[in-house]
Amino acid sequence: MRAVFGILLFAFFCLLPSALADEVFYGSVQTNLYTDSGETSCMASGDSSSSLSLNCGGMSQSTPSATVRGTGNPYDGSLYIDAEGGPTFSIGDAVAQLDLNLNETYVLTGGSGAGTLTFLLNAPDFNYGDQGVLGCTFTFDGTSQNCGRIDLGYSELDFVVEYDVPFSVGLQIDRGGSALAGEDTGGFTVTYSLTGPGLMLYTPEPSSILLLMTGLAGVLFAAKSRARVEV
């Protein structure tokens, strides 16, 4: 009896709708400072579901620095990185990396027929283009594609979506930069946004779950009553 109840309880929680956001930032920074007494390195990394900030160096203009800052939600966000080497070759270098992974299920509400989902990416280049790395993949209902002409610093993708029909979106942005001594990536910010009429995170209707639980409660009650009669 306990085993049956455990299985039913597990099934219930599997069916519960999840409204939790599923976007994650991953970042890392590193600097290397070269002096007559040796090499001093700074390294930091981390991840966060909504915001992340990491920094190495930057205490003065004579030392290398690396910074990443990311903040976002299922609808929009930004990624900032900056890597600045020391003023001369003998001082040091810096590396910064920040990634975003977003996977959500959405729905357009408040209308009939079809609406348009729009994805926008604004990604200005670094001061030194050969030092910056930018990758972007957008996935709509399981079909992935590059975000478009991100080499131009701007991208827009449009998708026709039926109202009240759930659809999945995946977004992966990789932003990296490195600077040798005497160089600075410039610290530009990448922004993204998802817009559409009545765009909301999709939460399954609870009616079917409530109906199932009512039936399961009846089965459990009947089984318990039968056990008492047999005793």
C-alpha positions in Angstrom: 0.0 0.0 0.0 2.8 2.4 0.9 4.5 1.6 -2.3 1.4 2.4 -4.3 1.0 5.7 -2.5 4.7 6.6 -3.1 4.3 5.9 -6.8 1.2 8.1 -7.0 2.8 10.9 -5.1 5.8 10.8 -7.5 3.5 10.9 -10.5 1.7 13.9 -8.9 4.9 16.0 -8.5 6.0 15.0 -12.0 2.7 16.5 -13.3 2.9 19.7 -11.3 3.5 22.7 -13.6 6.8 24.4 -13.2 6.9 28.2 -13.3 10.5 28.5 -12.3 12.8 30.3 -14.8 15.5 28.3 -16.5 18.2 30.7 -17.5 21.7 30.3 -16.3 24.8 32.5 -16.5 28.3 30.9 -16.5 31.3 33.2 -16.2 35.0 33.2 -15.5 37.8 35.8 -15.3 41.5 35.6 -15.1 44.5 38.0 -15.0 48.2 37.5 -15.0 50.5 40.1 -13.5 54.2 39.9 -14.3 56.7 41.6 -12.1 60.4 41.3 -11.3 59.5 39.2 -8.3 57.5 36.7 -10.3 54.0 36.1 -11.6 50.7 36.8 -9.8 47.5 35.3 -11.1 43.8 35.9 -10.2 41.1 33.5 -11.2 37.4 33.5 -10.4 34.4 31.6 -11.8 30.7 31.1 -11.0 27.2 30.6 -12.2 23.8 32.1 -11.4 20.2 31.7 -12.5 19.5 35.4 -12.8 22.6 37.6 -12.2 26.4 37.2 -12.0 29.3 39.5 -11.4 33.0 38.6 -11.3 36.1 40.7 -11.3 39.9 40.2 -11.2 42.3 43.1 -10.9 41.4 46.6 -11.8 42.8 48.1 -8.6 44.8 50.6 -10.7 45.5 51.4 -14.3 48.9 49.8 -14.0 47.5 46.3 -13.6 45.4 44.0 -15.8 41.7 43.6 -15.1 38.9 41.3 -16.2 35.2 41.8 -15.5 32.0 40.0 -16.3 28.4 41.0 -15.4 25.3 39.2 -16.5 21.6 39.8 -15.6 18.5 38.4 -17.2 15.1 36.8 -17.1 13.0 34.8 -19.5 12.2 38.0 -21.5 15.3 40.1 -21.7 18.8 40.5 -20.3 22.4 41.6 -20.9 26.0 40.3 -20.8 28.9 42.6 -20.2 32.6 41.7 -20.3 35.8 43.7 -20.3 39.4 42.5 -20.4 42.2 45.0 -20.1 45.9 44.2 -20.2 48.6 46.1 -18.4 50.0 49.2 -19.9 53.2 47.5 -21.2 54.1 44.0 -22.4 56.0 43.3 -19.2 52.9 43.9 -17.0 50.3 41.2 -17.8 47.2 40.1 -19.7 43.5 39.4 -19.0 40.7 37.0 -20.1 37.0 37.2 -19.5 34.2 34.8 -20.5 30.4 34.9 -20.0 27.8 32.5 -21.3 24.0 32.4 -21.1 21.8 29.3 -21.5 18.0 29.9 -21.5 15.4 27.2 -22.0 11.7 28.0 -21.5 8.2 27.2 -22.7 6.1 30.2 -23.6 2.6 31.0 -24.9 1.0 34.0 -26.6 -2.2 35.1 -24.9 -5.1 37.5 -25.3 -5.8 37.0 -29.0 -6.9 34.6 -31.7 -5.3 33.3 -34.8 -1.5 33.9 -34.9 0.9 36.4 -33.5 4.6 37.1 -34.0 7.4 36.2 -31.6 10.4 38.5 -32.1 13.9 37.8 -30.8 16.3 40.8 -30.8 20.1 40.7 -30.2 22.3 43.8 -30.0 26.0 43.0 -29.9 28.4 45.8 -30.6 32.0 44.6 -31.3 35.1 45.1 -29.2 37.6 47.8 -29.8 40.0 45.0 -31.0 37.7 42.7 -33.0 40.2 39.9 -33.2 40.2 39.6 -29.4 36.5 39.2 -29.0 34.4 36.0 -29.5 30.6 36.0 -29.8 28.5 33.0 -30.5 24.7 32.9 -30.5 22.3 30.0 -31.2 18.5 30.4 -31.1 16.2 27.3 -30.9 12.5 27.4 -31.6 10.4 24.3 -30.9 13.5 22.1 -31.3 14.9 23.7 -34.4 18.2 25.5 -33.9 19.8 28.2 -36.0 22.5 30.9 -35.7 21.1 34.2 -34.4 21.6 35.9 -37.7 24.1 38.5 -38.8 25.6 39.1 -35.4 28.8 40.1 -37.2 26.9 43.3 -38.0 26.2 43.8 -34.3 22.5 43.4 -34.6 20.1 40.5 -35.2 16.3 40.0 -35.4 14.4 36.7 -35.8 10.6 36.5 -36.2 8.4 33.5 -35.8 4.7 33.1 -36.5 3.0 31.5 -33.4 -0.6 30.5 -32.8 -2.2 32.0 -29.8 -2.6 29.7 -26.8 -0.4 27.1 -28.3 2.8 26.4 -26.2 6.2 26.7 -27.8 9.7 26.2 -26.6 12.6 28.6 -26.9 16.3 27.9 -26.3 19.0 30.6 -26.3 22.7 30.2 -26.0 25.0 33.2 -26.0 28.8 32.9 -25.6 30.7 36.1 -25.1 34.5 36.1 -24.6 37.4 38.5 -24.8 41.1 38.6 -24.1 43.6 41.4 -23.9 47.4 41.4 -24.0 49.4 44.1 -22.3 48.6 47.5 -23.7 45.2 46.4 -25.1 41.6 46.8 -23.9 38.5 45.1 -25.3 36.3 48.1 -24.6 33.7 46.6 -22.3 30.7 46.6 -24.6 27.4 45.1 -23.6 25.3 42.4 -25.4 21.5 42.6 -24.9 18.8 40.2 -25.9 15.0 40.3 -25.7 11.9 38.2 -26.5 8.7 40.0 -27.3 5.3 39.0 -28.6 1.6 39.9 -28.0 0.6 38.6 -24.5 3.9 36.6 -24.2 4.0 34.6 -21.0 5.7 31.6 -19.5 3.5 28.6 -20.1 1.9 27.0 -17.1 -0.2 23.9 -17.8 -3.9 24.1 -16.8 -4.3 22.5 -13.4 -7.8 21.0 -14.2 -6.4 17.7 -15.6 -4.1 17.4 -12.6 -6.9 18.0 -10.2 -9.1 15.5 -11.9 -6.3 12.9 -11.8 -5.7 13.5 -8.1 -9.4 13.2 -7.3 -9.5 9.8 -9.0 -6.3 8.8 -7.2 -7.8 9.8 -3.9 -10.9 7.7 -4.5 -8.7 4.7 -5.4 -6.7 5.1 -2.2 -9.8 5.5 -0.1 -11.4 2.4 -1.5 -8.2 0.4 -1.0 -7.9 1.5 2.6 -11.6 0.7 3.3 -11.2 -2.7 1.8 -8.1 -3.4 3.9 -10.1 -2.6 7.0 -12.9 -4.9 6.1 -10.5 -7.8 5.4 -8.9 -7.3 8.8 
